[in-house]
């Protein structure tokens, strides 16, 4: 079996089970691929317009051509460097593109320019298991280390500014996480952490790292999570959580009040809100990037499953640069850049 496929199976099954649930077949099914709800699967749909509203992953042709093309051979790595699983991607306001990867043959965090030239790198041997990476409004870089139960905030020069969590110690309180997955920034300069593999919550902090509370519990009802894997916010402060195993996006008020959910997109691994006012999701199961209005209406999508150039199997994270470029991180050892053609 291909090494990346083996890692992929671990990532969506064994690694995501809680320690207290080993040997429980029902839990194993929950922490594996998951599935849409019975209600979603039973929803009648005989035409494309209806399918886009209930099970869009069954639609093969995008309703709108989003106009993206993959950049061949991006980025350029130094000789003898090689990506392992690429878990996270991010873009800052200065046109720097960040790649966060798990392999031993290159540093975990690498920074490139738009042309694919390496600008800097750091972090070798520092992290338990890299997950997502995000840039804040000051172009500082948050790294989520789900294996170490900790988040790091770096300056653009690679200096540690602060950490959140207790390295190597799991928990569920204001100073401990259990395999956190992602971070998003609120309109009040606070932020949210999806604490997703070991816990099933979103933790909320102010700009000074003061813990403001949390929400979420294990389950599939509104406001619950099986795997809160990705998180973002929009310009109104609403919080969008990619509950991957439940095949949905849940939307909350800034304080954590459940508002609504999207169950029609697919198995979302990550979600981001672009400067153009649209949401973008990535589905590594169906190999697809989807662009949506904040109402949930699908504008269009691109991508197919596969390991070829432009194909998106094992896609794990997505970033949208201010110029509209789209970066996709993939657990088969690739990162791809898509630009308007």
SULDA-V14705 format. One record per residue. N is the residue number from 0. RES is the residue in one small letter. PSI is psi in whole degrees, -180 to 180 (none if undefined). D_FIRST is the distance of its C-alpha to the first C-alpha in Angstrom with 2 decimals. Layout:
[[N & RES & PSI & D_FIRST] [N & RES & PSI & D_FIRST]]
This chain:
[[0 & x & 138 & 0.00] [1 & x & 140 & 3.80] [2 & x & -36 & 6.34] [3 & x & -36 & 8.50] [4 & x & -41 & 6.84] [5 & x & -45 & 6.65] [6 & x & -37 & 10.15] [7 & x & -45 & 11.20] [8 & x & -41 & 10.86] [9 & x & -40 & 12.77] [10 & x & -33 & 15.21] [11 & x & 1 & 16.21] [12 & x & -87 & 16.34] [13 & x & -44 & 16.67] [14 & x & -26 & 18.14] [15 & x & 2 & 20.64] [16 & x & 146 & 22.20] [17 & x & 151 & 25.52] [18 & x & -34 & 26.11] [19 & x & 7 & 28.87] [20 & x & 8 & 26.75] [21 & x & 136 & 24.06] [22 & x & -6 & 24.04] [23 & x & 112 & 25.72] [24 & x & -38 & 23.95] [25 & x & -40 & 26.05] [26 & x & -40 & 25.16] [27 & x & -42 & 21.43] [28 & x & -40 & 21.91] [29 & x & -42 & 24.06] [30 & x & 6 & 21.76] [31 & x & -131 & 18.75] [32 & x & -30 & 18.96] [33 & x & -174 & 22.64] [34 & x & 160 & 24.68] [35 & x & 162 & 27.96] [36 & x & 159 & 31.07] [37 & x & -35 & 32.55] [38 & x & -41 & 35.47] [39 & x & -44 & 33.45] [40 & x & -28 & 31.66] [41 & x & -10 & 35.05] [42 & x & 123 & 36.89] [43 & x & 136 & 38.32] [44 & x & 117 & 37.51] [45 & x & -3 & 38.29] [46 & x & 162 & 38.69] [47 & x & -43 & 36.81] [48 & x & -42 & 39.29] [49 & x & -42 & 38.80] [50 & x & -38 & 35.01] [51 & x & -23 & 35.02] [52 & x & -17 & 36.92] [53 & x & -39 & 34.92] [54 & x & 73 & 31.31] [55 & x & -22 & 30.89] [56 & x & -15 & 27.14] [57 & x & -12 & 28.26] [58 & x & 128 & 30.34] [59 & x & -25 & 28.77] [60 & x & 128 & 31.55] [61 & x & 140 & 32.89] [62 & x & -22 & 36.58] [63 & x & 138 & 37.30] [64 & x & 111 & 35.89] [65 & x & -12 & 35.17] [66 & x & 26 & 35.41] [67 & x & 145 & 32.39] [68 & x & 144 & 30.60] [69 & x & 144 & 27.73] [70 & x & 116 & 28.85] [71 & x & 139 & 26.97] [72 & x & 35 & 25.59] [73 & x & 138 & 26.66] [74 & x & -175 & 26.97] [75 & x & 118 & 27.65] [76 & x & 149 & 26.19] [77 & x & 156 & 28.01] [78 & x & 136 & 26.83] [79 & x & -2 & 23.98] [80 & x & 147 & 23.24] [81 & x & 137 & 19.85] [82 & x & 143 & 18.83] [83 & x & -145 & 16.23] [84 & x & 126 & 15.93] [85 & x & 112 & 19.22] [86 & x & -35 & 20.77] [87 & x & 154 & 24.38] [88 & x & 153 & 26.85] [89 & x & 162 & 30.65] [90 & x & 139 & 33.73] [91 & x & -178 & 37.21] [92 & x & -12 & 40.64] [93 & x & 8 & 40.92] [94 & x & 20 & 38.09] [95 & x & 134 & 35.64] [96 & x & 127 & 31.98] [97 & x & 141 & 29.88] [98 & x & 129 & 26.14] [99 & x & 114 & 24.76] [100 & x & 164 & 21.37] [101 & x & -1 & 19.42] [102 & x & 163 & 18.32] [103 & x & -9 & 20.22] [104 & x & 15 & 20.99] [105 & x & 156 & 23.50] [106 & x & 153 & 25.96] [107 & x & -42 & 24.95] [108 & x & 127 & 27.68] [109 & x & 141 & 28.52] [110 & x & 129 & 31.45] [111 & x & 158 & 31.89] [112 & x & 178 & 34.71] [113 & x & -27 & 34.40] [114 & x & -7 & 34.04] [115 & x & 8 & 30.94] [116 & x & 136 & 32.85] [117 & x & 127 & 31.93] [118 & x & -41 & 34.91] [119 & x & 168 & 33.91] [120 & x & 158 & 31.19] [121 & x & 172 & 31.24] [122 & x & 8 & 29.80] [123 & x & 126 & 27.69] [124 & x & 6 & 27.21] [125 & x & -24 & 29.19] [126 & x & 146 & 26.86] [127 & x & -50 & 24.83] [128 & x & 110 & 22.39] [129 & x & 143 & 23.52] [130 & x & -105 & 23.78] [131 & x & 163 & 26.43] [132 & x & 140 & 29.20] [133 & x & 148 & 32.55] [134 & x & 136 & 35.77] [135 & x & -175 & 39.10] [136 & x & -18 & 42.39] [137 & x & 11 & 43.35] [138 & x & 17 & 40.16] [139 & x & 161 & 39.09] [140 & x & 124 & 35.40] [141 & x & 127 & 33.97] [142 & x & 128 & 30.63] [143 & x & 120 & 29.02] [144 & x & 93 & 27.26] [145 & x & -30 & 25.80] [146 & x & -26 & 24.61] [147 & x & -1 & 28.19] [148 & x & 36 & 29.97] [149 & x & 155 & 32.05] [150 & x & 140 & 33.00] [151 & x & 138 & 34.45] [152 & x & 122 & 36.99] [153 & x & 151 & 37.36] [154 & x & 165 & 39.98] [155 & x & -17 & 38.99] [156 & x & 0 & 39.74] [157 & x & 13 & 37.12] [158 & x & 136 & 39.65] [159 & x & 124 & 38.94] [160 & x & -44 & 41.52] [161 & x & 166 & 40.60] [162 & x & 159 & 37.94] [163 & x & 125 & 37.53] [164 & x & 176 & 36.27] [165 & x & 114 & 36.16] [166 & x & 128 & 33.43] [167 & x & 0 & 31.32] [168 & x & 119 & 33.33] [169 & x & 159 & 32.30] [170 & x & -174 & 34.95] [171 & x & 71 & 36.48] [172 & x & -162 & 39.72] [173 & x & -14 & 41.20] [174 & x & 6 & 39.80] [175 & x & 142 & 36.43] [176 & x & 167 & 33.22] [177 & x & 92 & 30.13] [178 & x & 63 & 27.11] [179 & x & 157 & 28.96] [180 & x & -37 & 27.21] [181 & x & 171 & 29.72] [182 & x & 147 & 33.39] [183 & x & 157 & 36.01] [184 & x & 132 & 39.62] [185 & x & 168 & 42.69] [186 & x & -12 & 45.85] [187 & x & 18 & 47.80] [188 & x & 6 & 45.67] [189 & x & -171 & 44.00] [190 & x & 167 & 40.32] [191 & x & 141 & 37.81] [192 & x & 124 & 34.65] [193 & x & 115 & 32.00] [194 & x & 87 & 31.18] [195 & x & -32 & 28.25] [196 & x & -46 & 25.40] [197 & x & -37 & 27.73] [198 & x & 168 & 30.90] [199 & x & 69 & 31.64] [200 & x & 166 & 34.46] [201 & x & 126 & 35.81] [202 & x & 139 & 38.04] [203 & x & 136 & 40.93] [204 & x & 154 & 42.70] [205 & x & -179 & 45.63] [206 & x & -18 & 45.76] [207 & x & 14 & 46.93] [208 & x & 15 & 43.95] [209 & x & 131 & 46.17] [210 & x & 124 & 44.30] [211 & x & -9 & 45.69] [212 & x & -176 & 43.80] [213 & x & 164 & 40.66] [214 & x & 161 & 39.68] [215 & x & 149 & 37.00] [216 & x & 172 & 35.85] [217 & x & 130 & 32.98] [218 & x & -173 & 33.01] [219 & x & 4 & 32.94] [220 & x & 165 & 36.64] [221 & x & 131 & 38.16] [222 & x & -8 & 38.06] [223 & x & 168 & 35.29] [224 & x & 150 & 31.64] [225 & x & -39 & 28.33] [226 & x & 90 & 26.57] [227 & x & 96 & 28.90] [228 & x & -28 & 26.30] [229 & x & 156 & 28.48] [230 & x & 145 & 32.24] [231 & x & 171 & 34.92] [232 & x & 156 & 38.67] [233 & x & -177 & 40.98] [234 & x & -13 & 44.43] [235 & x & -6 & 46.11] [236 & x & 1 & 44.21] [237 & x & 148 & 42.18] [238 & x & 126 & 38.86] [239 & x & 126 & 35.73] [240 & x & 125 & 32.80] [241 & x & 101 & 29.35] [242 & x & 85 & 28.68] [243 & x & -49 & 25.05] [244 & x & -24 & 24.33] [245 & x & 3 & 27.68] [246 & x & 52 & 26.97] [247 & x & 163 & 30.23] [248 & x & 127 & 32.33] [249 & x & 141 & 35.24] [250 & x & 132 & 38.33] [251 & x & 159 & 40.82] [252 & x & 166 & 44.16] [253 & x & -26 & 44.32] [254 & x & -5 & 45.41] [255 & x & 14 & 42.51] [256 & x & 126 & 44.22] [257 & x & 132 & 41.92] [258 & x & -49 & 43.03] [259 & x & 176 & 40.59] [260 & x & 154 & 36.97] [261 & x & 121 & 34.90] [262 & x & 10 & 32.63] [263 & x & 4 & 32.35] [264 & x & -41 & 29.88] [265 & x & -155 & 26.41] [266 & x & 89 & 23.97] [267 & x & 124 & 25.39] [268 & x & -32 & 23.55] [269 & x & 158 & 26.55] [270 & x & 143 & 30.09] [271 & x & 154 & 32.67] [272 & x & 122 & 36.28] [273 & x & 162 & 37.39] [274 & x & -12 & 40.81] [275 & x & -1 & 41.47] [276 & x & 11 & 41.72] [277 & x & 156 & 38.59] [278 & x & 146 & 35.48] [279 & x & 131 & 32.02] [280 & x & 159 & 28.85] [281 & x & 136 & 25.18] [282 & x & 106 & 22.76] [283 & x & -17 & 19.06] [284 & x & -45 & 18.31] [285 & x & -2 & 20.64] [286 & x & 55 & 20.35] [287 & x & 140 & 24.08] [288 & x & 131 & 26.91] [289 & x & 135 & 30.06] [290 & x & 131 & 33.61] [291 & x & 151 & 36.08] [292 & x & 161 & 39.68] [293 & x & -9 & 40.43] [294 & x & -15 & 41.73] [295 & x & -8 & 38.20] [296 & x & 130 & 38.96] [297 & x & 124 & 36.11] [298 & x & -44 & 37.30] [299 & x & 177 & 34.25] [300 & x & 165 & 30.55] [301 & x & 162 & 28.18] [302 & x & 153 & 24.50] [303 & x & 161 & 21.88] [304 & x & 153 & 18.19] [305 & x & 171 & 15.96] [306 & x & 8 & 14.89] [307 & x & 174 & 18.08] [308 & x & 128 & 21.25] [309 & x & -11 & 22.97] [310 & x & 155 & 20.17] [311 & x & 27 & 19.38] [312 & x & 145 & 16.13] [313 & x & 16 & 15.45] [314 & x & 136 & 19.13] [315 & x & -29 & 20.47] [316 & x & 160 & 24.03] [317 & x & 145 & 26.88] [318 & x & 143 & 30.11] [319 & x & 117 & 33.10] [320 & x & 164 & 35.48] [321 & x & -23 & 39.23] [322 & x & 1 & 39.28] [323 & x & -10 & 36.80] [324 & x & 145 & 33.72] [325 & x & 127 & 30.47] [326 & x & 138 & 27.63] [327 & x & 126 & 24.18] [328 & x & 138 & 21.67] [329 & x & 139 & 17.97] [330 & x & -2 & 15.15] [331 & x & 14 & 12.94] [332 & x & 24 & 15.44] [333 & x & 155 & 18.27] [334 & x & 136 & 21.80] [335 & x & 142 & 23.82] [336 & x & 128 & 27.58] [337 & x & 131 & 29.37] [338 & x & 159 & 33.08] [339 & x & 129 & 35.82] [340 & x & none & 36.20]]
